Each structure stands twice: as C-alpha cells, then as structure tokens.
Amino acid sequence: MNAHSPTLAAGFVDPVHEAQTCFRAVLDALAEPGTARAVAGITEPPAPLSAVAASVIATLADFETTIWRDAALATPAVDAWIAFHTGARLVEDPREATFALIADAANAPAWDAFALGTDLDPSTSTTVILQVDGFDAGARYHLAGPGIETTRDVAVAGAPADLAARGRANRDLFPRGVDLVLAGPTAIVGLPRTTRLEEIG
C-alpha cells in the first residue's frame, strides 16, 4: 500500500468467535421476530456503514454472494471495506443482490425492487440489512406470525415511515419476499417475510 492509499478499516478482532456469535444472533433474531439480539459491532467501519451492520454483512457475505448498497453507502471507502472483508461482488441492480445494505432508511427502495425468490426456491431472495436508530423509541409495531407465541410489540426508531405497509405487501408475496435484519446501534431485530406487522403508534 503506498503513501497515498487510504488505510482500510479493520474487521473483527477475533474473526472466528465474533462471526459465530453474530451468526447465531441473526438466526435467533429471524427465528423470534421482534426480539432484540445484541451484536458486538466491528470497531469504526467506514461511515456511514454502522458497526452492527458491518458485523452482520461480514458474517453473512462471502465470495459466492452479491451485495447491493444504497447511494449513501456507495463510497470508495465502504466498497473497499466490503470487498476486503467479505469477498462478495458488488452489484448495481438490487434484483441481483443476495444481501442489501441500506443506511438511508427514509429513501429505501420498495422491497419488491429486490430479488423476491420463486415459489419453488424462495431462498434466492434478498436479505435486507437496514440501519435504524434503535429499539428503545420510535414507531411501535404489533407483530404476529411464526416464531411469536401470541403477539409481540417492538419499537423501531429511524425505520421507513411506511414500514408496516411494506411488511404487509411483502407478506402477501409468501413464500416469496425479502427478509429484514434491522441493525441498531448495539443490536439487531429480525422481520422475516412471514411476520405480520401493524403500526400501533
């Protein structure tokens, strides 16, 4: 690396253990929608990629996957970090993405802009990693569906204003549709395509 090359931000300090822990958190979050699962974020990834979103994409993506990122994240520093720490190929068409990274939730594309899978192979859909402000405040949602014994309520700050409507449209596509991983400052919340989502305030 020459004197004019930017310093590449670090990834996991303990890659094997931290990636395993993050992977378990993602599985648990999607298995029990609306429950916050703590994730030890990667220290100081390139802005505006958040520490928790960086941990999730570094855990899930590899050279066999593709990543779409929104305009806020389409920077040379973020692109270089993703390429180095995941080996994944970056794509400009959201329908080609295995994973999508979104930092600007207010301007997130409609979920049906991404790969939705097929009736025969719904697993080929995009998993959307959406950065949000947290789960202690913000709009409140009433959740029901698989992984929820009766109902569960969750607050999300910084989500798209039409998150509930997006959720209903996404669920109507079942078994197709995207799965969401909401990445807050210290934790994640999963909203798989099977979750019924109603805003309650």
C-alpha positions as CSV (number, residue, x, y, z in Angstrom):
1,M,0.0,0.0,0.0
2,N,1.5,3.3,-1.0
3,A,1.5,6.6,1.0
4,H,-1.5,7.9,-0.9
5,S,-3.7,4.8,-0.4
6,P,-6.4,5.1,2.3
7,T,-6.0,2.9,5.4
8,L,-8.5,0.1,5.3
9,A,-10.7,-0.1,8.4
10,A,-10.3,-3.2,10.5
11,G,-12.9,-6.0,10.7
12,F,-13.4,-8.5,13.5
13,V,-10.7,-8.6,16.2
14,D,-11.5,-12.3,16.8
15,P,-13.0,-13.3,13.4
16,V,-14.0,-16.9,14.2
17,H,-15.6,-16.3,17.6
18,E,-17.2,-13.0,16.7
19,A,-18.6,-14.2,13.4
20,Q,-20.0,-17.3,15.0
21,T,-21.7,-15.1,17.7
22,C,-23.1,-12.7,15.2
23,F,-24.4,-15.5,13.0
24,R,-26.2,-17.0,16.0
25,A,-27.7,-13.6,16.8
26,V,-29.0,-13.3,13.2
27,L,-30.5,-16.8,13.3
28,D,-32.2,-16.1,16.6
29,A,-33.5,-12.7,15.5
30,L,-35.1,-14.2,12.5
31,A,-36.5,-17.2,14.4
32,E,-38.0,-14.9,17.0
33,P,-39.2,-11.8,15.2
34,G,-39.2,-8.6,17.1
35,T,-36.7,-9.7,19.8
36,A,-33.5,-7.6,20.0
37,R,-30.3,-9.6,19.9
38,A,-27.1,-8.0,21.0
39,V,-24.3,-7.8,18.4
40,A,-20.7,-6.7,19.2
41,G,-20.1,-4.3,16.4
42,I,-17.0,-4.0,14.3
43,T,-14.9,-1.1,15.5
44,E,-15.1,2.0,13.3
45,P,-16.1,0.7,9.9
46,P,-16.1,3.4,7.2
47,A,-19.0,5.9,7.6
48,P,-21.9,5.7,7.1
49,L,-21.8,1.9,7.5
50,S,-22.7,1.2,11.1
51,A,-20.7,-1.1,13.4
52,V,-23.6,-3.6,13.7
53,A,-24.5,-3.6,10.0
54,A,-20.8,-4.1,9.3
55,S,-20.7,-7.1,11.6
56,V,-23.8,-8.7,10.0
57,I,-22.6,-8.3,6.4
58,A,-19.1,-9.5,7.3
59,T,-20.7,-12.6,8.9
60,L,-23.2,-13.4,6.2
61,A,-21.5,-12.5,2.9
62,D,-18.7,-14.3,1.2
63,F,-17.2,-14.6,-2.3
64,E,-20.2,-16.6,-3.5
65,T,-22.7,-13.8,-2.7
66,T,-23.6,-10.4,-4.1
67,I,-24.2,-7.1,-2.3
68,W,-26.2,-4.1,-3.3
69,R,-25.7,-0.9,-1.2
70,D,-27.8,2.3,-1.3
71,A,-26.4,5.6,-2.5
72,A,-25.4,6.6,1.0
73,L,-23.1,3.6,1.2
74,A,-21.8,3.7,-2.3
75,T,-18.5,5.3,-1.4
76,P,-14.9,4.1,-2.3
77,A,-14.1,3.5,1.4
78,V,-17.2,1.3,2.0
79,D,-16.8,-0.5,-1.3
80,A,-13.1,-1.3,-0.4
81,W,-14.1,-2.4,3.1
82,I,-16.8,-4.8,1.8
83,A,-14.6,-6.2,-0.9
84,F,-11.7,-6.9,1.5
85,H,-13.7,-8.2,4.4
86,T,-16.3,-10.3,2.5
87,G,-15.0,-11.1,-0.9
88,A,-18.5,-10.5,-2.2
89,R,-19.3,-9.0,-5.6
90,L,-21.0,-5.6,-5.6
91,V,-24.0,-5.2,-7.8
92,E,-25.9,-2.1,-9.0
93,D,-29.2,-3.9,-9.7
94,P,-31.0,-4.7,-6.5
95,R,-32.6,-7.7,-8.1
96,E,-29.2,-9.4,-8.4
97,A,-28.4,-9.0,-4.7
98,T,-28.0,-11.8,-2.1
99,F,-27.8,-9.0,0.5
100,A,-28.7,-5.4,0.5
101,L,-27.2,-2.8,2.8
102,I,-29.3,0.4,3.4
103,A,-28.1,3.3,5.5
104,D,-30.7,5.9,4.4
105,A,-33.9,4.2,5.6
106,A,-36.1,7.2,4.7
107,N,-35.2,6.6,1.0
108,A,-35.1,2.8,0.9
109,P,-36.3,1.2,-2.3
110,A,-39.6,-0.7,-2.1
111,W,-38.9,-4.3,-1.0
112,D,-40.2,-5.6,-4.3
113,A,-37.3,-3.9,-6.0
114,F,-35.1,-6.7,-4.7
115,A,-34.8,-10.4,-5.6
116,L,-38.0,-12.0,-4.3
117,G,-37.1,-15.6,-4.9
118,T,-39.5,-18.0,-6.6
119,D,-42.3,-20.2,-5.4
120,L,-40.0,-23.2,-5.9
121,D,-36.9,-21.6,-4.4
122,P,-37.8,-18.7,-2.1
123,S,-34.3,-18.8,-0.6
124,T,-33.0,-17.0,-3.7
125,S,-34.5,-13.7,-2.4
126,T,-32.5,-10.8,-1.0
127,T,-31.9,-10.4,2.7
128,V,-32.1,-6.6,3.5
129,I,-29.9,-5.2,6.3
130,L,-31.4,-1.9,7.2
131,Q,-29.7,0.5,9.5
132,V,-32.0,2.1,12.1
133,D,-31.6,4.4,15.1
134,G,-32.5,1.8,17.7
135,F,-35.3,-0.1,19.5
136,D,-35.9,2.0,22.6
137,A,-38.1,4.6,21.0
138,G,-39.8,5.5,17.7
139,A,-42.8,4.0,16.0
140,R,-44.3,0.9,17.7
141,Y,-45.4,-2.2,15.9
142,H,-47.6,-5.1,16.8
143,L,-46.1,-8.4,15.4
144,A,-47.6,-11.8,14.9
145,G,-46.7,-14.9,13.0
146,P,-44.3,-17.8,13.1
147,G,-41.8,-17.6,15.9
148,I,-44.2,-15.5,18.0
149,E,-46.3,-17.4,20.5
150,T,-49.2,-14.9,20.6
151,T,-48.2,-11.4,19.7
152,R,-45.1,-9.2,20.3
153,D,-44.6,-5.4,20.3
154,V,-41.4,-3.7,19.2
155,A,-40.4,-0.1,18.8
156,V,-38.1,1.0,15.9
157,A,-36.6,4.4,15.6
158,G,-35.4,5.5,12.2
159,A,-37.3,3.0,10.1
160,P,-39.1,3.9,6.8
161,A,-42.3,5.7,7.6
162,D,-44.3,3.0,5.6
163,L,-42.6,0.0,7.3
164,A,-45.9,-1.6,8.2
165,A,-47.4,-1.2,4.7
166,R,-44.1,-2.6,3.2
167,G,-44.4,-5.5,5.6
168,R,-48.0,-6.3,4.5
169,A,-47.1,-6.2,0.8
170,N,-44.1,-8.3,1.4
171,R,-46.0,-10.9,3.4
172,D,-48.6,-11.1,0.6
173,L,-45.9,-12.5,-1.7
174,F,-45.2,-15.5,0.5
175,P,-43.4,-17.8,0.0
176,R,-41.6,-15.2,-2.0
177,G,-40.4,-11.9,-0.4
178,V,-37.4,-10.4,1.4
179,D,-36.3,-10.9,5.0
180,L,-35.2,-7.9,7.0
181,V,-32.5,-7.5,9.6
182,L,-32.8,-4.2,11.3
183,A,-29.4,-3.1,12.6
184,G,-29.5,-0.7,15.5
185,P,-26.5,0.8,17.4
186,T,-25.9,-2.3,19.6
187,A,-28.4,-5.0,18.5
188,I,-30.4,-6.4,15.6
189,V,-34.1,-7.2,15.2
190,G,-35.3,-9.7,12.5
191,L,-38.5,-9.2,10.5
192,P,-38.8,-12.3,8.2
193,R,-41.3,-12.3,5.3
194,T,-43.8,-14.4,7.4
195,T,-44.2,-11.7,10.1
196,R,-47.5,-9.7,10.3
197,L,-46.7,-6.1,11.0
198,E,-49.2,-3.5,12.3
199,E,-48.2,0.0,13.4
200,I,-49.7,1.0,16.7
201,G,-48.2,4.4,17.4
